[in-house]
Amino acid sequence: MNARDLLWAHKYVEAIAACGRLLSIKPDDIAATSIMADALRALERYEEALPLFERIDAHEKGRENITPGHPGRQMDISCLYWFMGDHTKAIALMRGMVDGILDGSIQYSADIAGGMTQGLLLSYMGVTAHCSDQVTFALDYMRKRTRKYFLDSWPNPVVRYHLGEISFGDLLAKATGQQELAQAVEVARVKLLSRRQLCVVLFHDGVKSRIQGDEGHCLARMRECYALENPLIEHEWYLARYEVEQAGGKS
């Protein structure tokens, strides 16, 4: 198995070793750097992952002739600071991405819905850090921005649910094709895209509950998100793991 196959098989230690061998031959191998960064994050070795994500970030931003206005890996870096306990830095980075989307300095957002992922994550960080101004800003940003993009462009349905425009069952159906959670989880077990989207749904339903003051339901959703197999890509799975561990449910 190559390094990427090892990563997707959740053999993180082996993936790191494979990347180390590749990087010893070609130190500027960005693909190997990216795989190693993902594996280190999966193992919660955040301090080691951070400089690698920063290296990838600089590489992606440095190709101005190819992708001007690329956001790089700022969302990954923001979340790493969050995991390491620097919530102020994490919020500043996430808010900076939202501001960059608004002023046009960031032209490549993280999703086809035009930057809704950043807004959703900012609302999570804001409510969790008791920064009500960031929550208000994020919700207003998403409310205005959702009108400019196709309503079903992912994760626009999550935003619409946040804003009370669609039901939880309808949101599940858009994510997995199923309106009941038990059936949605079964689909997510075998379909990666459904698992990725269900992670986002469960996490942000938890965030919505936290905003509404229902911390019990919030943590229940975080546990359900974390219980899914790690889809590797979604920030929400890692954030749910962080929430579960902070609540004393580390396993």
N, C-alpha and C positions, 0 to 999 in steps of 0.2 A: 504493500500500500504506500502511495506517495503521501506527502505531508498534508495535502488537502483532504485526501480520503481519510486519513487518520483523524483529522479534525472533525469531519462529519460523522465519523464513527464514535466520537466522544472519547477518543484515546488521546487525551490532551498532552500527557507527558511524552508520549511517543511522537506526537506531532511537533512538539517543541524541540525534541532531539533531532528530528529530521530537518527542521528548519535551521537549527544550529549548524548542521553539516553543510547545508546549502549556503548559508551566510559565511561560513569559513572559506568557501571557494569564491563566492561573489557577494561581498559585503553590502553592495547597493541593490540587492535583489528585493524589490518592493513587494513582490508576491509572497516571498518567504517571510518577509517582515510582517506583512499583514496577517498571515496565518499564525505566526508566533504570537502576535498581539492578541488575536482572538482566543487562542488557547490559554494564554496567561490570564486573560480576563475570565474565562470560564473557570479557571482554578482559583479565582479571587486573588491573584497575585498582581494587584492593581498598580503598585509602585513600579513594578517591572514592566507592566504593559504600557504605562503612560508615555515614556520616551519613545516607544515604538509607534504608538498612535500619533505622537507629535511629529515623528519623522515622516509618516505617511501623509499627514496633514500638510506638511511643508511641500512634499512632492506634488500632491494634488493641486495645491494653490499655485505652485510654481509654473504650471503649464498654461500661462495666460494666453498664449497664441492658440491653444486648443480648447480650453474650457475657462474663459474669462468669467469671473464672478463665482467660481466654484467654492462651496462652503467648506471643503476639505473634510476633516474628521472631527469637527468641533462638537458635534453631538456626543460622539464617543468620549471625547476628552471631558466634556461637561459632566457626563455621567460618572466617569472615573473619579473626578474630584468629589462628586456626591458620595460615592462609595467610601472614599477615604476620609469623609467627614468635613470637607471644606464646602459647606453648602452655599456660602456667600459667593465663592468663586464659581461654583457650578451654575448658580442662578445668573450671575453676570454673563457667563458664556452663552447660556441658552437665550437670555434676553438679547444679547448682542446679535445672535442669529436672526431673531424675529425682527429686530430693528434693521438689520442688513437686508432682509427680504423687503421690508417696507420702503427703504430708501433706494433700493435697486443695486446696492453694492454686492448683494448675493443674488445671483440669477439662476443658480442651480440648487433648488431646494431639495429636501430629502424625499419628496413624494410628488406624485403627479397631481395632487390636489393643491399644490402651490404653497407648501410650507405649513400644513396643518400639524404635522408631527411635532415641529418645534413649539407650536402653540399649545398642543396637548401636554407636552412634557413640561413646559413652563408653568402651566396651571397646576400640575402635580407638585412641582418643586415649590411653587408659591404657597399652596395650601399646607404642605407638609412642614415648611419652614415658618409658617404663620406670617407670611408676607401677603396680606390681603390685597395690596396694591398690584402685585404681580398677577394674582388670580384674576382680578378685575380687568387688568390690561389684556391678559391672555384670552379671556372669554370674549372681550370686545373685539380683539384682533380676529379671532376665529369667526365670530358672528358676521363681521363685515366681509371677511375674505371668502367665506363659503359661498357667497352669492356670485363670485366671479368664476367659479369652476364647476364642472359637471358634478351634480349632487351625489352621484354614486362613485366618483373617483376616490379610491381609498387613500387616506382614512376619513374622507368627508362624512361617511355614514356615522362614524364614531363621534364626530363633532356635532352632527345633527341630533344624535342621541343625547349628548351632553347638553344641548340647547333645548331639549324637550320636543323635538320635531318628529321623532320616530320612537317606537317602543323598543324595549330590550329584545323581544322576540324577533322583531323586524331586523334589528341590528345583527343578531345571531344568524339569521337567514342570509343576510348579505355577506357575512364572513364565512359561513360554512354550508349554506343551503338548508340548514335545519333551524327550526324555531324553538326547539326544546334543548336545554343545556346538555342533558345526558346524551342525546343523539349528536349534538354538535361536538362533544368531546370524542365520541367514537369516530366521527369523520376526521377529526384532527389527529387521531392516532395514526392514520394511514396516509393523510395528505398534508404535505409540508406547508403549502400555501394556506390551507385552512388552519393549521396549527399556528402559523405565524399570526394570522389575523385574529384567531381566537385569543391568543395571548394579549393582543392589543385590546380586544373587547373586554376581557375580564379585568385587566389592569385598570382601564379607564372607567369601567363601571365602579370599581373600588374608589377611584379618585373622585368620581361624582358623589359617591356616598360620603366620603370624607368632607367634601365641600359642604354637604348638607348636614354634617354633624353626626353621621352614623358610622362611627369608627368600627363597630363590630362587623357590620356588613362589608366595610372596606377591607378589613384584614381577611375576612372569609374569601373575598374575591382574589386577594393577593395570593393566598394559599392555593386556590384553584389554578391560578395562572402558573405559579411555581411548580405545581404538580405535573404540568405538561412537560413532555420531553423538550429539552432546550433546543429551540430552533436556530440558535447561534446568531441570528441577525438582529432580532428585535430587542431594542433597549428595554422594553417593558418586562421581558422575562427576567433580566438581570435586576431591574429595579424591584420587581416582585420578590425575588430572592432576598434582596437587601431588606425589604420590609418584613418578611417572615423572620429573618435572622434578628432584626432589631426587636421584634416582638417576642423573641425567645423561642422561636419554633425551628431553630436550626437543626437540620438532619444530615 
